[in-house]
Amino acid sequence: MQENMLLFQHKMRQILPKSAVVTDPLRRLAWGTDAGFYRLVPETVLFPEKEEEVTEILKSACELGLPLTFRAAGTSLSGQAISDSILVVVAHKWDGYRLIDGGEQIALQPGITGKRVNEVLRALGRRFAPDPASMDSSMIGGIIMNNASGMSCGIHANSDKVLVSARIILADGTLLDTGDPDSRRAFEVSHPHILDGIKQLRAEVLANEELKQRILFKYRIKNVTGLNLLPLVAFEDPFEIMAHLLVGSEGILAFLSEAIMTTEVDMPHKASAMVYLSSIEEACRAVQCLKQGPVAAVELLDRKALKSVEDRAGMPAYLKTLPEGATALLIETKAMEEEVLQRQIEVLNQILEPFDKVEPYAFSANADEYKGWWAIRSGIFPSVGGMRPPGSTCLIEDVAFHMEHLPQATAELQAMIERYGYHDGVIYGHALEGNFHFILNQSFDTPEEVFRYEALMEEVVALVVDKYDGSLKAEHGTGRNMAPYVLREWGGQAFAAMKQIKELFDPKNILNPGVIFNQDPLCHIKYIKPLPLTDPHVDKCIECGFCEINCLTSGFSLSSRQRIVMQREITRLSQSGEDPEGLKELKRLYRYWGDATCAGDGLCATSCPMEINTGQLAHHIREANNPPGSIGWRAGQSVAKHFSGVKSVLRLALTGAGMAHSVIGDSGVRTVGNMIHAFGLPLWTPSLPKSYKKKTKSAPIPDDQSPAVVYFPSCINQTMGIEKKSPYPTPLADKMEGLLHKAGYRVIYPKGMEKMCCGTIWESKGMPDIADCKTAELEAALWEASEDGRFPVLCDQSPCLYRMRQKISSMKLYEPVEFIETFLVNRLRFHTTDTPVAVHTTCTMTKMQLAPMLLKLASRCSTQVLVPQEVGCCGFAGDRGFSYPEMNTYALRKLRPQLEAAQIKTGYSNSRTCEIGLSTNGNIPYVSIVYLVDACTVPM
Ligand SMILES: Cc1cc2nc3c(=O)[nH]c(=O)nc-3n(C[C@H](O)[C@H](O)[C@H](O)COP(=O)(O)OP(=O)(O)OC[C@H]3O[C@@H](n4cnc5c(N)ncnc54)[C@H](O)[C@@H]3O)c2cc1C
């Protein structure tokens, strides 16, 4: 490593917290990945939290001449969010926002996701206009810096159009807020040369009619190739020009610390139609006419795109019978009023009338119906990517043509993809803007394949640029991927203007060099990331990063995407024998950063286009580390065999802890707990429950005519009672029994309950065989107790019930929320209180789609139910929260302020261990929802 980098790292350790400076090989490599198909491994990864820290980072990098790249969500596709020098991650800790003028404008930090912005605005009937398909995951910094767009924002409402002002830090560390008069004045004094340079460049452009017209022509359609030149023509004020030059600059001009953007009204009345036309040219001709009509979006799906989804669940049968060449247009129209919407539909029907359609169609304002059509659209990418040959990369290209060329150019593009042998290559995209994506499943592991891609790209450039003067990148950014072609697309004069801008902002070229401008004509086929097969469960991963919003350790240890990246590298090094020492070190580091801190909850699968559950990878790795016969496995086996004895020991420990808690109090428990945890023992917190043992015959049993339920209190609820601060004195299993009796239910307990377990404990530790034996034992007991499945079975812990459902199909199994909503609500009278309560949806409830039911049930009990925002998996992960409480603390970092703001005194959930973590980090007791229902009901 060069001396300057070592010096830089030393300086960074002085100005940033220890955890914010990452130099170990595992995490450097993990952060070397974005969604594109390139890989660069940074020497240093930094996680600043404040502007002052970014200023210091920039000053030091500038002084030492070290290149630096900013990173938001890392979902970029063109190789622009990676670095082999310094990577500065400005994501999770930069997610603030401020509403201005009742939400007409919004000030946004760069790390807030588009999804979150829209959640905030939805309550105000507004939305954020830029709408990339990656909106749920991508962050404002990346959206603005790529000038990302999607189906509806086109060029009329992209970041360039909705940006009001920007707060930026230049390469020399200077802060400028273009919306703040004081900041402008200070900048005029400190940096007159930049302002003069911009004014002069603008004057030159305006004086050069040919260049001015070229700029206006290029931005008549979506274009993100090169730097954004439009501000030079569109604005006069140099500060406005500076702010807008940042849009689409891919981090090569300055750091964006905050942007103020206008928002738009979210029109309430919407209708869509799926129209099938006879050919791609015919569809494009229809688009040319629709462009003049009242449409919000027109998406085109070519025949292969339609074919790619025809076997997916829920797809209409007629997809399979469409003729060759048939092409779909998915059209959306929106209005503020119902009558206006109907008039718009009439206009659109008239426009579509003359075109050759292969199926009847009709506009529908019924969301259930039109969501199915949009599901076809959003299913294309995962379908094509999911079917790709193992080890190949799924490339998404992104070109745009002027409307007048659309039919011809699109047909030629389609023929070209076929000619190059990409037989599964599909074309789809934002036809209304002339913007198409084509997906190629490309392997880069032989020179022939690299050559095939290179040759195709040459021909794409010839078609898009030389023949039709379109855009090589319409929304995904230039990156390294199109850097060799910027000059060819724009011509010398415009290219020179772009270079001048870069020179003005970043004279030392330290900001993301190699992106947009790159002197290597082959940079687009270098540094291609290897994708070796590592585990069938994750081999389809395209490293897009969409999983990360649901990975609780993203930004803390590794994310689910990064775990896959690391396993791929470990496999590659194991197979090649290239660097045995490096391999050993990666494996060592993976133990904590990858394995120990993976909650294994599988929520990552819910936002992964390929539905990959990285938790399964974690279980496989743990299984490989604990093979049958190993010490770990034998210990697991022994616990399984003597489970009731183990529970007795646990009860003793809890009793001891409870007694000590009474003596030393909460703060004593925290101090001692932290001390013993520092020695590697599980964390003891004041939220740890007291010991408990269920006495199954204690409660009065109603008459035998009453309905029956088999109640299996999970092993955790058979062992753990209430926590010291619980507002309810009764342990859950007794409370559940009481509630069932109140509703007139007869409760049957399975025999041998004391030694039973659903198996989750072993499954999460990578011992599936032992886990399955425990489940089988439980199934037999439940089968008998339920009289061969005659009675429903209830388990009081949602994670346990989830596993039981996965493994046991012979009986009807319920967790409390479902059971109460299905069987008890009509047997109980609810009296709703005004006491505010919080509810927490466990991961397994999310996976069983029970979140709305939990909210419904809580709302029967309280008029004020808070579902804390941005709190997903609690991170307790079974018993992992005792050993790695830092995961739990990180996952719940946004909980406590929301509880305090809403003055909530008690939270409710559905999993005892999650509740321990929630109580510890939320600073209020969390208990089962069963308590709330019991408190708010009387018998009918
Ligand atoms: C499956 C898939 C679908 C996609 N669909 C679309 C689509 O429909 N439309 C579209 O436009 N894009 C799409 N993308 C590409 C990408 O998701 C978007 O461009 C997105 O806006 C990038 O945001 P990000 O937060 O991931 O940014 P990153 O990838 O982290 O960064 C993007 C660029 O911004 C720079 N940057 C980030 N933050 C800052 C900052 N604070 N200051 C300075 N520079 C910064 C980075 O250096 C980088 O050059 C898609 C990607 C995938 C994987």
The ligand as a MOL file (V3000), in Angstrom:
LIG
                    3D

  0  0  0     0  0            999 V3000
M  V30 BEGIN CTAB
M  V30 COUNTS 53 58 0 0 0
M  V30 BEGIN ATOM
M  V30 1 C -32.4630 -4.0290 -10.6880 0
M  V30 2 C -32.1270 -2.5850 -10.8410 0
M  V30 3 C -33.0490 -1.7350 -11.4150 0
M  V30 4 C -32.7270 -0.3950 -11.5940 0
M  V30 5 N -33.6530 0.4250 -12.1600 0
M  V30 6 C -33.3440 1.7170 -12.3720 0
M  V30 7 C -34.3010 2.5850 -12.9790 0
M  V30 8 O -35.4330 2.2210 -13.2630 0
M  V30 9 N -33.9210 3.8510 -13.2250 0
M  V30 10 C -32.6920 4.3190 -12.8770 0
M  V30 11 O -32.4140 5.4820 -13.1090 0
M  V30 12 N -31.7820 3.5240 -12.2840 0
M  V30 13 C -32.0740 2.2420 -12.0170 0
M  V30 14 N -31.1490 1.4290 -11.4180 0
M  V30 15 C -29.8230 1.9620 -11.1110 0
M  V30 16 C -29.6820 2.5590 -9.6920 0
M  V30 17 O -30.4560 1.8180 -8.8050 0
M  V30 18 C -30.1260 4.0000 -9.6010 0
M  V30 19 O -29.4320 4.7980 -10.4790 0
M  V30 20 C -30.0500 4.5610 -8.1730 0
M  V30 21 O -30.5770 5.8440 -8.1650 0
M  V30 22 C -28.6700 4.6070 -7.5760 0
M  V30 23 O -28.8120 4.9980 -6.2300 0
M  V30 24 P -27.8790 4.4340 -5.0750 0
M  V30 25 O -28.3800 4.9780 -3.7950 0
M  V30 26 O -27.7300 2.9980 -5.1690 0
M  V30 27 O -26.5150 5.1600 -5.4380 0
M  V30 28 P -25.0430 4.5900 -5.5200 0
M  V30 29 O -25.0000 3.4700 -6.4810 0
M  V30 30 O -24.5030 4.3300 -4.1820 0
M  V30 31 O -24.3060 5.8560 -6.1110 0
M  V30 32 C -24.6360 6.3670 -7.3550 0
M  V30 33 C -23.6380 7.4580 -7.7390 0
M  V30 34 O -23.8230 8.5810 -6.9110 0
M  V30 35 C -22.6340 8.9260 -6.2390 0
M  V30 36 N -23.0360 9.3940 -4.9220 0
M  V30 37 C -23.8610 8.7650 -4.0640 0
M  V30 38 N -24.0710 9.5430 -2.9910 0
M  V30 39 C -23.3870 10.6840 -3.1880 0
M  V30 40 C -23.2200 11.8790 -2.4430 0
M  V30 41 N -23.8400 12.0780 -1.2840 0
M  V30 42 N -22.4330 12.8490 -2.9470 0
M  V30 43 C -21.8170 12.6710 -4.1270 0
M  V30 44 N -21.9360 11.5760 -4.8790 0
M  V30 45 C -22.7180 10.5830 -4.4110 0
M  V30 46 C -21.8040 7.6700 -6.2460 0
M  V30 47 O -20.4310 7.9660 -6.2060 0
M  V30 48 C -22.2040 7.0440 -7.5660 0
M  V30 49 O -21.4450 7.5730 -8.5940 0
M  V30 50 C -31.4590 0.1020 -11.1970 0
M  V30 51 C -30.5700 -0.7580 -10.5710 0
M  V30 52 C -30.8920 -2.0900 -10.3890 0
M  V30 53 C -29.9130 -2.9770 -9.7030 0
M  V30 END ATOM
M  V30 BEGIN BOND
M  V30 1 1 1 2
M  V30 2 1 2 3
M  V30 3 2 2 52
M  V30 4 2 3 4
M  V30 5 1 4 5
M  V30 6 1 4 50
M  V30 7 2 5 6
M  V30 8 1 6 7
M  V30 9 1 6 13
M  V30 10 2 7 8
M  V30 11 1 7 9
M  V30 12 1 9 10
M  V30 13 2 10 11
M  V30 14 1 10 12
M  V30 15 2 12 13
M  V30 16 1 13 14
M  V30 17 1 14 15
M  V30 18 1 14 50
M  V30 19 1 15 16
M  V30 20 1 16 17
M  V30 21 1 16 18
M  V30 22 1 18 19
M  V30 23 1 18 20
M  V30 24 1 20 21
M  V30 25 1 20 22
M  V30 26 1 22 23
M  V30 27 1 23 24
M  V30 28 2 24 25
M  V30 29 1 24 26
M  V30 30 1 24 27
M  V30 31 1 27 28
M  V30 32 2 28 29
M  V30 33 1 28 30
M  V30 34 1 28 31
M  V30 35 1 31 32
M  V30 36 1 32 33
M  V30 37 1 33 34
M  V30 38 1 33 48
M  V30 39 1 34 35
M  V30 40 1 35 36
M  V30 41 1 35 46
M  V30 42 1 36 37
M  V30 43 1 36 45
M  V30 44 2 37 38
M  V30 45 1 38 39
M  V30 46 1 39 40
M  V30 47 2 39 45
M  V30 48 1 40 41
M  V30 49 2 40 42
M  V30 50 1 42 43
M  V30 51 2 43 44
M  V30 52 1 44 45
M  V30 53 1 46 47
M  V30 54 1 46 48
M  V30 55 1 48 49
M  V30 56 2 50 51
M  V30 57 1 51 52
M  V30 58 1 52 53
M  V30 END BOND
M  V30 END CTAB
M  END
